[in-house]
Amino acid sequence: MIKIQKVVGTAFVVAEFRNDENKEAHPLYRDPYVHLFLDRETKEAADRISQSFPPIRNNVRLRTRYFDDRLRHQIDQGRRQILILGAGLDTRPQRIAAEGVAYFEIDAPETQAFKQAKLKASNVDPNTTYIGADYVTDGMIGLLGRNGFDYKLPTHVIWEGNTMYLNEAFVCQILTDLMRHIERCSVSFDYMAEDVIKHTTGDPEITSVVERFAAMGAPWTYGIENLAEQTARCGASVFDRCTVADLYRTYWPDQPLASPLYGYYSLCTVGNAVTL
């Protein structure tokens, strides 16, 4: 088991939160593979993170549904390559396999080795090309080219739970590289508002959960204030955007909005001009 600390370790916490939906009578999604990566240690780590702020678990459940929906839509629109950046314990290549669609994942080698071993032990086809590297510092475009990625194929990128751990320069670098090198590219990603990062929301519970991630060695360091301006600088256009609060009201309309954090946490899909 990988030690559950730093950004690599957050993959296990996210997987535990994602697994919550499997216990629901009417789930937003089903993930029949995530349990393969979980044990008592991962449960305890997830419980520690959510102890002072239980609504954090819903962020993952709702964002999973968003990314699943956008992925299926893009596949229906003709995307034939799916790239998952900072993939962690993502199971979409197994859950949302489609004929003629190739998956690629870039993440830390130890995370990918762990995931591969668990899938293999259960006779689950990974259905993806694993690229063990740091996509930010190791040259994402070169990594893809050396591993059979075709820049000319229509591609959808899933960039889930990553931007808040980076900075503006790195986020712009990744988006710009994707827009410049892939002829038809869409990207779905999530991000925090700047107020969350700067501890200026005025909500002590939000500040507390930010501090818990920092204490685990995975501090949130970056937020986006103006999505349209940010993406335009990278050569991209915004296709859609919503907050977790919007998703909460859509999927759980009879439940009161449980946290103000939901309004500070957004999800979006952007793409280059050719995809319009």
Number of C-alpha atoms within 10 A of each C-alpha: 13 10 11 18 18 15 21 20 20 24 22 28 27 21 25 24 21 25 22 16 21 18 9 11 7 9 14 16 17 17 18 12 19 19 14 14 18 16 12 8 14 22 15 13 19 20 17 14 22 17 13 14 17 15 18 20 21 19 21 23 23 22 23 18 18 21 21 17 12 18 22 14 12 19 21 11 10 14 22 19 22 27 22 24 23 26 23 25 23 21 19 22 21 18 14 13 17 15 7 10 17 18 23 21 25 22 20 19 14 14 20 20 12 14 20 16 14 16 18 11 10 10 9 13 11 18 18 18 17 20 20 17 19 16 20 14 8 10 13 19 16 11 17 19 11 9 12 10 20 15 18 12 16 20 28 27 25 23 19 23 21 18 21 23 15 15 15 14 8 13 19 17 14 17 20 18 15 25 22 15 13 18 18 21 27 30 27 23 21 25 23 24 20 19 16 24 19 14 15 12 17 10 13 11 17 21 19 15 21 20 17 18 17 16 13 16 16 19 18 21 18 22 24 22 14 10 17 15 13 18 19 15 12 19 18 25 22 19 16 10 16 15 21 24 20 17 19 22 13 10 13 12 11 9 9 9 16 13 17 15 24 20 16 20 21 23 19 19 23 26 24 25 14 11 14 9
